[in-house]
């Protein structure tokens, strides 16, 4: 089931560096953990105008698709990651959205995580 969130601003004083010791240590831990697929959809908040969606709507109407009444354009991302469990993978994906993948001022996101493989 997708988990929908409005992007939250980063905590004050937070750095952009990952909270791990070394790349080698991270790789060793990742090799022992299950792999997860996080499907992330990022969309503009309903109150934000979507000029790209308007352009797509205009194009569809020009092609004869008059039944389309609105278009909102967003982003779809698939993240493959390792985590001890599904809750950990969801938390990591949400943190990535909060820190990089979604703009908290104008976007919201939802995350769906499933075991890969």
N, C-alpha and C positions, 0 to 999 in steps of 0.2 A: 504494500500500500504506500503510495507516495506521501512524503512528509513535506508540507508546504511551509515556507518561512519567508518572512520579509528579511532582507539582508540587514544585518546589524552592524553598526560601526565597530571598528576594532577597539579593543581596550586601550586606554591611555597608556603610553609607554611601551606598548607591545612592539617587538621587532619582527621583521619579515623573515628572520632566520628560523629554520626548523629547530625543534627542541630535541635534537638527537646528539649523541656524542660524536661519532665519526661515521663517514659513509660506509666503512667496512663493518662496523658494529651494526648499523642499520640493515645492511644487506644480509648479515648472518641471522638477525632476528626475523626479517621478512621471509627468509627461506623456510622457516619453521611454521609460519602462520598461513592460514587459508587465504585464498585469493578471492576478492569480491569485485563485482561490477556495480559501480554507482552510476545511475542514469540521472542526469541533472538537466532540468528545464529552467531557464532564466527568462522571465518576461517582464515587460514594463508594468509598473503599477497602473491600475485602472485610471487614475487621475492624470497620468502623464500622456501627452499627445504622442502619437506614433506616426510621424511623417512617412517612414518607410512602409508601414502598413497601408497608409493612404495611397501611396504610389502603386503598390501591388493591387489594391482594390480598383484603382483607376484602370490599370492594365487588364485586369480580369473583365471589367465591364466593357472595355474596348474590344475584347475578344468574344463578347457575347454572353458572358456569364453574369447576367443581370440579377440572378437570384442571390448572389453574394452581397450581404449588407454591411459587413465589417471585416477587416483584416487586422490582426495584431501580429507583429513580427517579433520573434525572440531567438534565443540560442539553445541548442541542444548539445550536451557534452556527455561522453562516456569516459569514466575514470576507472582504470583498473588499479586496485590497491590491495595491500595486505593488511589484515587486522586479526586480532584474536577471535573476534566474534562479530555478528552483524551490527550490534549496537555500536561497537567501536568503529566499524567502517562508516556507519551513518554519521557518527559524531565527527569523524575526520573529514568526510565530504562536506558536511555543514560548515565546518571551520574553514575549509578551502573556499566555499562560496562567500562566507562572511569576509574573508581576508583578501580575495582576489577575483573570483569568478563573477560576482554580482556587485553592482553599484547600489549600496544601501539607500541612497537618496531617491533613486528612480526605479529600481528593480526589485522584484521578489523572485523566489526560486522554490522548487520542490525537488526532493531527492528520493529516489527509489533504489534500494540496494538489494542485490541477490548474489548468492554464491556463484562463482565462476567455475566452469569446468565440471 
